[in-house]
Every structure is written in C-alpha cells, then in structure tokens.
Amino acid sequence: MSAHHLRKQASAPSVEAGFVAISAGTDGFPRVTDENGDSRSLRPSEVTTIASNADLPTAVAGVISLSGNYEIVDEIDIGSDMIELSDGSIVGFGMGSALMSTHATAVVKLADEDCLLRSVRIEAKTAGAYSVLCDGADGATLEDLYCLDTDGEAIAGKGVHVLGNDCTVFGRGMYVSGAAGVDVAGDECTVDVVGGSIIGGVSVDGPASDTVMRLAGMLVDTLDVADPASFGNGSLDVVGCRFIGAVTGVDWTAAYAHFGGNEGLPDSRVFAEMTSEGESTATTSGGMGMWTLGVLGLAAQGSTGCVTTAVNRVTLDAAVKGSHRVSWRGHARVTGPASAECAIGIGFGGSDPANGRFSKFKLDAAGEGFVAFSASEIMAAQTAAVSEYGEVFVRNDADGTDLTVTDVHLVVEGE
C-alpha cells in the first residue's frame, strides 16, 4: 500500500505500516501521524497570529490589506476599517475569534481567488454593510461562520454576500442573523450548510447559474429564488429545515429541486391520495371485456404541488420539469354479477390499462370482490411521448354487466 494513502480518523492512534492517520488538531488545523507515532500539524508554515489591532497592518483609505495566512485568537474591533484579503486564509476558533467594524461596505472582503475564511465571528455594525463580501474572489471558501454580535444576537448589518464565481459556503453549524443572511449571486457556487440558523434569509439572485445548494436541519426565516435559472444544471436540496418566514420564487416541482420533511415548505415529491367510500351508483359498462373509464366518486384526499387532481384522475402539474417514475397502488371493493371475472387497473394518457398495469379478480357467489392493483409509469408534464396523467378503469370479462366500485383507496407516489 502506498505511503501516501490517507486514512481519516478522529484521533491519532497507532498506525499500520504504510499508512498515515489524520486527526483534528488543537490549533484549528489537521494533524498527521505516521507509522512511527511522529505527529505534526498541517498548519501552514507561515501563519500570523492576530490577537489585537496592533497585529494588523495600518489601514489605507479605510482598508486593511492582508495577503497570507492569519489566525484570529481574540475579539478584535477594527473601528471603521475593512479587511481585504487578496490571498491566503483567515482562520479562527469559533465565537471567541471575532472581527467587527462600522465600515459602510463590509467587515471582511475576499478580493481574489482561492481565499479561505473559517470559523470566525464577524459583526457588521452598520446597517447595509455586509459581514463578509466575496467580490471577485472566484473559488473562495467560507466555512462555519458566525455573523452575530458578542451576545450571539442579531447584528445591525448583513451576513454573507457572494458575488464571486465557483465559491463555496460550507458549514456544520453556521449561524447568521442580520438584515440579510446568505445571498448568492455568483455562478457555479456551492452552499452546503447542515445545522445552525440563518436569520435574514437565504437568497439566490442575479445572473447566478448552476448553483448547488443544500440546507439541512436548520432554522431559516426566508428562502428566495429570484430566478429559477440560477440553478441551471445545479440543484436545490432542502431537508429537515424549519421556515418561519416567507418562501418566494421557489418552484418545488422543478427537476433541480428536492424538498422533504421541512416545516413551512411543501415536499417536492409527487404524491396524491384518492379515495371513494360507499359509492352506490354503478359504472356503466362498455360491454363484455371492454375497459370502462371512471370509478365514480373517486376524489383526492391530499396531494402535493407536483400534481393536480380531478375525479378519477391524477395529472403531473404543468410546472413539473423532467420525467418521473411514479407508482400507483390501490385496493378496491367491487360488486356485480355473482362469480363474474373482472379486472381493474390504471390507464395512462387516455389509453386503456396495458399489461402489467391491471389486476384480474373474480366476484364471489354474493357478487362481491376485493382486489389490490398497482402500476408503475414514467410520467412527464406536457410531453406527448410520455404520459402526463393516469386514470382508473374497470372491466367485466363475464357478460358486460355494469360493475359498482363501492370503495377505493389509491396512492400515487414518486419513486
């Protein structure tokens, strides 16, 4: 096995020959332990520690220019100045590592490629100013940020504004609370935040395209997508979040979108439940062995925004993008002639049920039968070559006498 093979572990235990182990370090950087037990930090060789204003360069026209690798080890108020990082990294150790300013534009501006800002609390004290402005910094990475005041409360200014392309906003516990939360306007950016809260909203606007965004297990007050084209070939994945404010511009039927288990936001999955109970009117037969459309009384009990429902019909909403494999599962009670052989099934796009999409059954001596039926179909909205709606059909193979479908329970669900 190559000596360059890496094995990630939570600590630095004994290491097999030919391996190295990576563990968390107390200095905020990973540590590497080799097979001989020798350990070293992956901290860059040249890191400047910032413990007070005296450790920072003198501001020029209100801008403190930084280039290189820096660690913030205390709360530092830089007055009315702004830090502009043109190369390298600024790394902190959580809420106690803080930068705050009354600058009118931002507290920290990332102004060049491949900058890193990690685990720092940043407080914009001026309304309208950003805590972090990522402008022209293509490929920049922002990790585990805190845009809060000293007491963990909302700041006067805004949170994070990303204008650079191919940037990453990453968090495993990210807390932002201000007049604006996280705003992404650059192309091909990634937002991946699990845990924490963003108060001030999450927005995707401007000419952004191919954005990839995942929010999970968070408290979010608002979500706004100014233009669905922002996602292009990207994705929007929101799971297990609580929304306490307005959700605007979000098309949860779009192919790029996946929403599930959120409070205040519908699920994106295709789903409808249809029932009919105690129907006494017979469905008129088209003749022996002929499929008959329309199980009388079958109506929706619940559905998502991905579908529209009518009596005996479920249709993919016109806004749904792409194709979806959809399963139809139901069971029914049918009455008619004693011992009659019958069938029930799902037809798509106005066609009779095809093989594999219906169930045959036989009524008992009292003219009653119970049957389960199912079908699976690739469906797409407004696509002539692919089914966009499905309906329930019945058939009497014995003598063409009318059948009465007294009770039906049907679930339509995306696979």
Number of C-alpha atoms within 10 A of each C-alpha: 7 8 11 9 10 13 12 12 12 10 14 20 14 13 15 11 12 13 16 24 24 22 19 16 17 10 14 17 14 15 19 22 20 20 16 11 14 10 16 13 18 14 14 12 8 9 15 15 17 19 16 14 13 8 10 16 12 13 14 10 8 14 18 18 17 18 14 15 20 19 22 24 18 19 20 18 17 20 15 17 23 27 24 20 25 19 20 19 24 25 22 26 19 18 20 16 21 25 24 27 24 21 24 17 21 31 30 28 24 29 19 20 22 18 24 20 23 23 25 27 27 31 33 30 25 20 16 18 25 31 36 26 24 31 18 18 26 24 18 27 23 24 20 23 27 28 34 27 21 16 8 14 13 20 24 22 26 32 35 26 23 27 22 26 24 20 26 23 23 20 21 14 17 20 25 31 27 28 18 25 27 24 21 29 21 28 23 23 28 22 20 17 24 21 17 20 23 26 24 22 25 22 21 24 18 17 14 23 22 19 26 21 22 17 23 21 18 22 21 25 21 21 23 17 19 16 16 18 16 24 22 16 13 19 19 20 17 24 20 18 24 20 20 15 14 14 18 12 14 16 19 22 25 17 19 20 21 18 21 16 16 18 14 16 21 15 22 23 22 22 23 23 21 23 20 21 16 11 17 13 14 17 21 17 20 16 16 15 17 16 23 20 21 17 27 22 20 24 21 21 14 12 20 19 19 25 22 17 20 12 17 21 20 24 22 25 20 15 16 21 19 13 16 21 13 19 18 22 18 21 17 19 18 25 21 21 21 15 16 22 19 25 21 28 26 27 23 23 15 12 14 21 22 12 9 12 18 20 18 16 18 21 20 16 11 11 15 19 21 16 18 18 19 19 22 17 21 15 24 23 21 17 12 9 9 16 21 24 22 24 22 25 22 31 25 27 19 16 14 19 19 21 23 21 29 22 21 24 19 24 19 22 19 18 14
